[in-house]
Amino acid sequence: MREDGLVEIRLEGESGIGKTRLVLQALNDNGLRNLVVYVRDVQRLSESLLVHLLQARRQAILVVDECPGGKHLKLVESLTVDANIKLITIGDGGGISSRDPILKLDELPDPQAEELIRCNYPSLGDEARRFVVRHCRGNPRWIDLVASRITRGDSLQAAEIIRRDDIVQFVAEWLGGLNQSSQRARRASQMVS
């Protein structure tokens, strides 16, 4: 990030896995923090912001979240080789080719998921911890949601742990990374409606 010239980085992984947190924590460094321009959704990235950064040859680290692979390529094409912009896009997987490697953030393996639960929810018993690990499939956001609900509730039923609203929100976030005209997206949207 400290080198001159254009740098492009693509980080991919499933929703809730911690991609954004990882990037922002990595850039929370005295020499980098003030250079970060964070856009939480590629739909909110304005052309005027790009022009502003490019015309004055500003040095910046542009982090674009919720960015599909195709949009990543379009952003790279819009940046000149001599630009002093470091581009980091974050999104779900999407088989794109990039000049630089695509980094993939995978779910937590079971031992790390168990350790995360032990550290953050020490009162959770072995059976409950195994339940969370088995059903959250290494997704830190789901682990936190399910473990916190189990910790707070005295006698929850399985249906009370993950609610319909949680699933609707998860699917909506997941669909945000897909082409809305795709048949798969329409079917998933109809299922939750």
Residue pairs with C-beta under 8 A, 6 or more apart in sequence:
1 7
1 27
1 32
1 61
1 86
2 31
2 32
4 84
5 81
5 82
5 83
5 84
6 79
6 80
6 81
6 82
6 83
6 84
6 85
6 86
6 87
7 86
7 87
7 100
8 72
8 76
8 79
8 86
8 87
8 88
8 89
8 98
8 99
8 100
9 86
9 87
9 88
9 89
9 100
9 103
10 69
10 72
10 88
10 89
10 91
10 96
10 98
10 100
10 102
10 103
11 19
11 22
11 23
11 88
11 89
11 90
11 91
11 102
11 103
11 104
11 105
12 19
12 69
12 90
12 91
12 92
12 93
12 94
12 102
12 103
12 104
12 105
13 19
13 92
13 93
13 104
13 105
13 106
13 107
14 92
14 93
14 107
14 139
14 174
15 92
15 141
15 170
15 173
15 174
15 177
16 139
16 140
16 141
16 142
16 170
16 173
17 105
17 106
17 107
17 138
17 139
17 140
17 141
18 105
18 140
18 141
19 90
19 105
20 65
20 90
22 105
23 63
23 88
23 90
24 36
24 38
24 63
27 33
27 36
27 61
27 63
32 61
35 59
35 60
35 61
35 86
36 60
36 61
36 63
37 49
37 53
37 60
37 61
37 62
37 63
38 63
38 65
39 45
39 49
39 62
39 63
39 64
39 65
40 65
40 66
41 65
41 66
41 176
42 64
42 65
42 66
42 67
42 68
42 71
42 75
42 89
43 66
45 64
45 75
50 78
52 58
53 60
53 62
53 83
53 85
54 79
54 80
54 83
54 85
57 83
57 84
58 84
58 85
59 84
59 85
60 84
60 85
60 86
61 85
61 86
61 88
62 85
62 86
62 87
62 88
63 88
63 89
63 90
64 71
64 72
64 75
64 87
64 88
64 89
64 90
65 90
65 91
66 90
66 91
66 176
66 177
67 75
67 89
67 90
67 91
68 91
68 92
68 94
68 177
68 178
68 179
69 91
69 93
69 94
69 95
69 96
70 94
70 96
71 89
71 91
72 89
72 91
72 96
72 98
73 96
73 97
73 98
75 87
75 89
76 87
76 98
76 99
79 85
79 87
91 177
92 174
92 177
92 178
93 104
94 177
96 102
106 138
107 137
107 138
107 139
108 116
108 138
108 139
108 140
108 143
109 138
110 133
110 138
112 138
113 132
113 133
113 136
113 138
113 143
114 129
114 133
116 140
116 143
117 124
117 129
117 132
117 133
117 143
117 147
118 124
118 129
120 144
120 147
121 129
121 147
121 148
121 150
121 151
123 151
124 132
124 147
124 150
124 151
128 147
128 150
129 147
131 146
131 150
132 143
132 146
132 147
132 150
133 143
135 142
135 146
136 142
136 143
136 146
142 162
145 162
145 166
146 161
146 162
149 156
149 160
149 161
150 156
150 161
153 160
153 161
167 192
168 192
171 188
171 189
171 191
171 192
172 192
174 188
175 185
175 188
175 189
178 184
178 185
179 185
